[in-house]
Amino acid sequence: MAESLIVQSKVKEAVKGLELRMDSSLPDALNEKINALLQDAAARAKENGRGTLRPYDL
């Protein structure tokens, strides 16, 4: 698995703010989603001849 890009305590805090509990595997699943999102954005930027990720690549 890739290095974590999230802070688990912040995710837990956000979920608690939604008045829900967090499964222990949620941070790993969220991290996988973020990594996939970044990979897709990087591919889009490269396809457009750019070396910089921009918000609209997401």
KAVENQUI-V577234 format. One record per pair of residues at least 12 apart in sequence whose C-alpha atoms are under 7 Angstrom apart, sorted by the first residue. I is the first residue (numbers start at 1). GAP is how many residues later the second one is. D is the distance in Angstrom with one decimal. If there is no record, write none. Layout:
i-><I,I>
gap-><GAP,GAP>
d-><D,D>
This chain:
i-><4,5,6,8,37,41,41,41,44,45>
gap-><27,26,25,19,21,12,16,17,13,12>
d-><6.1,6.2,6.5,6.1,6.7,6.8,4.8,5.2,6.1,6.4>
